[in-house]
């Protein structure tokens, strides 16, 4: 029974080059993806810090509800908040 490596070396040179190029491209994409993910994580931390520092002076508030339930004790009301300055979103019970 032949190993994958033995099968690879039995291929013609053009097919070997195509497979090798594909493998190198896959590795490059993986490296670039990991770099971008790392950058995104850093930026998300920075955004979280910025949102915590913001006083949310321009926050909009929308009254929301989930009513009409068969059991009225299951009805709920809340305020959906969005800060137009920093983009933070949160909910407050009503």
N, C-alpha and C positions, 0 to 999 in steps of 0.2 A: 504494500500500500504506500503510495507516494504522499509526501508531506506537501503542504501548501507552497512551501519555498521551492521544492523540486518542481512542482507544477508551474510555478512562476518562471523558472529558468528554462522551461521547455517552450515557452511562448516565443514568438518571433520578437525581434528587437523593437519594432514599432509598437506592438501591444504592450511590451514591458514599459516603454517610455510613457505610453498613455496611462497605464495604471500608476506608475510612479508620479507623474504629473498630477493626476487626480488625488493621490495620497498627499502630496505636498500642498496642493490647494486646500484640501480638507484641513490640514494642520494649520495653515495660515488663517483660514476662516475661524477655526477654533481659538487661536491666539487672539485674533481681533475681537471676537465675541467676548472672551474673558476680559480683555482690556476695557471694552465698552461697559460691561457689567460692573467692573471695578469703578470706573468713572461715574456711572449712574449711582452706585451705592454711596460714593463720596458726596455727590450732589444732593442726594436725598437727605443725607445727614445735615448738610448745610441748609437745605430748605426747611427741615424740621426745626433747626435752631432759629432761623429767621422767623418762622411762624410763631414760635414761642416768645420771641422778643416783641412781635407786633402787638399793638394794643387793639387792633381791629376796629378803628374808628369808622370805617366805611362798610362794616358788616351789614349784610341784608338779612332779614329774618322773615321766614315764611311759616305761617301756622299750618300744620299738617294734622291729619287725623286718620284713624282707622275705626270707623263706626259702622253701625248697622249689623253688628254681630248678634246672633241669636241670644247669647248671654251678654247683657249690657255691661257686666263687670269686665268683659274682655275688650271693650272699647278703649282706645288709647289716643292721647293727644300729645303732640310735641312741637317744638319749634326747630326748623331746619335753618342753620346759620351758614353763611358763606361770606368770607372776608374778600372784598374786591381788591385789596392791596396785596395781600400775601397768598391768597388762594386757599387758605385753610377752610375746611368744611367740618362742621360738628353739629350735634343735636343736643337740644336741651329739653328736658321733660317739662310739660306744661301743667 
